């Protein structure tokens, strides 16, 4: 499945669709696993510690490691970005790990041959702070769209839910403060946002489907091309522990019961269809195949991506 582009980069080919990985951050998020995933059993952490570290657990601090990355799809002559990380210079008083960042994300995009003006579609799988940050950049004192020629596909239910006029009290606390104002509203004002519900067909190989629970509008991108399949599932999963224990939510899931049902449904589908699964935040190989195993699932095979380098500062 691995292929090499004209620039010598490793990419994955799914029929006529290619996939590349663009990193923004890989390191600890300064949250112990028992706090981030309170429903995962201690036995799962203990019995799998030998392979959860170093890609998913920091062996020194014992805290969760997470990747922020964009999946770059090229399909039908268009360039599509799936999720845009935390962004630079954002004020995040209740999510300090993503506050006032200064990363080389746009340089990393350029390294895979993507300039901001080249992007045709931006998919935000949901509208949390670490999925929409590079939607905008600061120009003078104004936040403006980073990708001026793109359609930004946002789930309508999340757009409504996170609009600050509704004063929502989120499951994980006020971690999403300022996000609508600096990373969503400016793109909407520019006329670049397309809100969708139920299902959205991107092209003959790609479509967006609802995957609610983590947030009301959480979604997944389904890829089907040349007899091969993949799923980009956002925050349905944050850790391999949730593959082994699919009932276990993160502390940021808005609707716990719905999140459990969605996770099990998509993992079952991935196992049945032999689809590669790409969560938003997996370090290491970034994606995997899954098989049913008793009441849960097991990781059957890792995607052929190299692990990202630690970038925390």
C-alpha positions in Angstrom: 0.0 0.0 0.0 2.9 2.4 0.6 3.9 4.5 -2.4 6.5 7.2 -3.0 5.5 10.6 -4.4 7.5 12.7 -6.8 9.1 14.5 -3.9 10.3 11.2 -2.4 7.8 11.3 0.4 6.0 8.2 1.8 2.3 8.1 1.2 -0.4 5.5 1.2 -2.5 4.7 -1.9 -6.1 3.7 -1.7 -7.0 3.1 -5.3 -6.9 6.5 -6.9 -6.8 8.4 -3.5 -3.5 9.1 -1.8 -2.9 9.9 1.9 -0.1 11.8 3.6 0.4 12.7 7.3 1.3 16.3 8.3 2.3 16.7 12.0 1.8 19.6 14.2 2.6 18.2 17.7 3.5 15.0 19.3 4.1 14.8 23.0 2.4 14.7 26.4 -0.9 16.4 27.1 -0.1 16.5 30.8 -3.1 14.4 31.8 -2.7 11.0 33.6 -4.5 8.2 31.7 -6.8 7.5 34.7 -8.1 11.1 34.4 -8.3 11.2 30.6 -9.9 7.8 30.4 -11.6 7.1 33.8 -13.5 4.0 32.4 -10.4 2.1 31.3 -9.4 -0.6 33.7 -6.1 -0.5 35.6 -5.4 -4.0 34.2 -5.5 -2.7 30.6 -3.0 0.0 31.4 -0.7 -2.4 33.3 -1.0 -5.4 30.9 -0.3 -3.3 27.8 2.3 -0.8 29.2 5.1 -2.4 27.2 3.6 -1.3 23.9 1.4 1.7 24.9 4.7 3.5 25.7 6.3 5.5 24.2 3.7 6.3 21.4 0.7 6.6 23.7 2.1 7.0 27.2 5.1 9.0 28.3 7.2 6.4 30.2 8.8 9.1 32.3 5.8 11.1 33.5 3.2 8.4 33.1 0.9 10.9 31.3 -0.9 10.5 28.0 1.0 11.2 24.8 -1.0 12.5 21.8 -0.4 13.6 18.3 -1.9 16.6 16.5 -1.8 16.0 12.8 -3.7 16.6 9.6 -4.5 13.9 7.2 -3.9 15.1 3.6 -6.0 13.4 1.0 -5.7 13.9 -2.7 -8.8 12.7 -4.6 -10.2 13.6 -8.0 -7.6 16.4 -8.5 -8.5 18.1 -5.2 -6.5 18.5 -2.0 -8.5 17.8 1.2 -7.3 18.4 4.7 -8.9 16.4 7.6 -8.7 18.4 10.8 -6.4 21.4 11.4 -5.0 21.0 14.9 -4.5 23.6 17.5 -3.1 26.5 15.5 -0.6 29.2 16.5 -1.1 32.1 18.8 -4.5 31.0 20.1 -5.7 32.1 23.6 -6.7 28.9 25.4 -7.0 29.7 29.1 -8.5 26.3 30.0 -6.4 24.2 27.6 -2.9 25.5 28.2 -1.1 22.8 26.3 -2.6 24.3 23.1 -2.3 28.0 24.1 0.0 30.5 22.3 1.7 27.8 20.3 4.4 28.6 17.7 4.8 25.6 15.4 6.0 25.1 11.9 2.8 23.5 10.7 2.5 25.5 7.5 6.1 24.5 6.7 5.2 20.9 7.2 2.3 21.3 4.8 4.7 22.8 2.3 6.9 19.8 2.7 4.2 17.6 1.3 3.6 20.1 -1.6 0.6 21.9 -0.1 0.4 25.7 0.0 -2.6 27.3 1.8 -4.0 28.5 -1.5 -3.8 25.0 -2.9 -6.3 23.5 -0.5 -9.8 22.8 -1.9 -11.6 21.3 1.1 -11.0 21.5 4.9 -12.9 18.9 6.9 -13.3 19.6 10.6 -14.5 16.3 12.0 -15.8 18.2 15.0 -15.3 21.7 16.5 -13.0 21.1 19.5 -10.0 23.4 20.0 -7.4 20.9 18.7 -9.3 20.2 15.4 -9.9 23.7 14.1 -7.0 25.9 15.1 -5.3 26.2 11.7 -8.6 27.2 10.2 -7.4 30.7 10.8 -4.2 32.7 11.1 -3.6 36.1 12.7 -3.3 38.9 10.2 -2.6 42.1 12.0 -5.2 42.0 14.7 -7.8 39.9 12.8 -8.2 36.2 12.5 -8.5 35.3 8.8 -9.0 32.0 6.9 -5.7 30.2 6.4 -7.0 28.4 3.3 -8.7 31.2 1.3 -9.8 29.0 -1.6 -11.2 26.1 0.4 -14.7 25.0 1.4 -14.7 24.3 5.1 -17.0 21.4 5.9 -18.3 21.7 9.4 -21.0 19.6 11.1 -24.1 21.8 11.6 -24.9 20.3 15.0 -21.5 21.2 16.4 -21.7 24.7 14.8 -24.9 25.3 16.7 -23.7 23.5 19.9 -20.5 25.5 20.3 -21.9 28.9 19.4 -21.1 30.9 22.6 -24.5 32.6 22.5 -25.9 29.3 23.9 -23.5 29.3 26.9 -23.1 25.6 26.9 -21.5 23.9 29.9 -19.3 21.3 28.2 -18.5 17.8 29.6 -14.8 18.6 29.9 -15.2 22.1 31.3 -14.6 25.4 29.5 -11.7 24.0 27.4 -13.3 25.2 24.2 -13.4 28.9 25.3 -12.6 31.3 22.5 -12.5 28.6 19.8 -15.7 29.7 18.0 -14.6 33.3 18.0 -11.1 32.8 16.6 -11.3 29.6 14.5 -14.9 29.2 13.3 -16.7 32.5 13.1 -14.0 34.2 10.9 -14.3 31.5 8.3 -18.1 31.6 8.4 -18.0 35.4 8.0 -15.8 34.9 4.9 -18.5 32.7 3.3 -16.3 29.6 3.2 -18.2 27.4 5.6 -20.6 24.7 4.4 -22.6 23.2 7.2 -23.9 19.7 6.7 -26.2 17.2 8.4 -27.1 13.5 8.0 -24.4 12.7 5.4 -22.2 14.7 3.0 -20.7 13.3 -0.2 -17.3 14.8 -1.0 -16.7 12.9 -4.2 -17.1 9.3 -5.5 -14.5 8.0 -3.1 -15.1 10.1 0.1 -18.1 10.9 2.2 -18.8 12.3 5.7 -21.1 10.5 8.1 -22.3 11.4 11.6 -20.4 9.8 14.4 -22.0 11.5 17.4 -21.2 11.2 21.1 -17.9 12.8 21.6 -19.6 16.0 20.5 -23.2 16.2 19.0 -21.8 16.7 15.5 -18.7 14.5 15.6 -18.2 12.8 12.2 -16.1 10.4 10.3 -14.7 10.5 6.8 -15.2 7.2 4.9 -12.8 6.4 2.0 -13.6 3.7 -0.5 -11.5 3.5 -3.6 -10.0 0.6 -5.7 -11.4 -2.0 -3.4 -9.6 -0.5 -0.4 -11.2 1.3 2.6 -10.2 3.6 5.4 -12.0 5.6 8.1 -10.9 8.9 9.6 -12.7 8.9 12.9 -11.6 12.1 14.7 -11.9 11.6 18.5 -14.0 8.4 18.5 -10.7 7.1 19.8 -7.8 8.8 21.6 -5.9 5.7 22.7 -5.5 2.0 21.8 -7.0 1.3 25.2 -10.4 2.2 23.8 -10.0 -0.4 21.1 -9.5 -3.0 23.7 -12.3 -1.5 25.9 -14.7 0.1 23.5 -17.1 1.0 26.3 -14.5 3.5 27.7 -14.9 7.1 26.9 -12.6 10.1 27.3 -13.4 12.7 29.9 -14.4 15.1 27.1 -17.3 13.1 25.6 -20.5 15.1 25.7 -22.9 12.2 25.4 -21.2 9.1 27.0 -23.8 6.5 25.9 -23.9 7.7 22.4 -20.1 7.8 22.2 -19.9 4.2 23.3 -22.5 3.1 20.7 -20.7 5.0 17.9 -17.3 3.6 18.8 -18.5 0.0 18.8 -20.5 0.6 15.6 -17.5 2.0 13.7 -15.0 -0.5 15.0 -17.3 -3.3 14.0 -17.7 -1.9 10.6 -13.9 -1.5 10.2 -13.4 -5.1 11.3 -16.1 -6.4 8.8 -14.7 -4.3 5.9 -11.0 -4.6 6.6 -10.7 -0.8 6.7 -7.7 1.0 8.1 -8.8 3.3 11.0 -7.1 6.7 11.4 -8.0 8.5 14.7 -7.1 12.1 15.0 -4.5 11.8 17.8 -2.7 8.5 17.5 1.1 8.7 17.5 3.1 5.8 16.3 1.9 4.5 13.0 -1.2 6.7 13.2 -3.7 4.1 12.0 -4.5 0.4 12.3 -6.6 -2.5 11.2 -8.9 -4.1 13.8 -10.5 -7.5 14.4 -13.3 -8.6 16.7 -12.0 -10.2 19.8 -14.5 -11.5 22.4 -16.6 -8.6 23.7 -14.2 -6.1 22.3 -11.6 -5.7 19.6 -7.9 -6.1 19.0 -5.4 -4.3 16.8 -4.6 -6.5 13.9 -2.0 -4.5 11.9 -0.5 -1.0 12.0 -0.5 1.3 9.1 2.8 1.7 7.3 3.6 5.2 8.5 6.7 6.1 10.5 6.2 7.4 14.0 6.3 11.2 14.4 9.2 12.8 16.3 8.6 14.3 19.7 8.0 18.0 19.3 6.8 19.1 22.7 8.4 22.2 24.1 
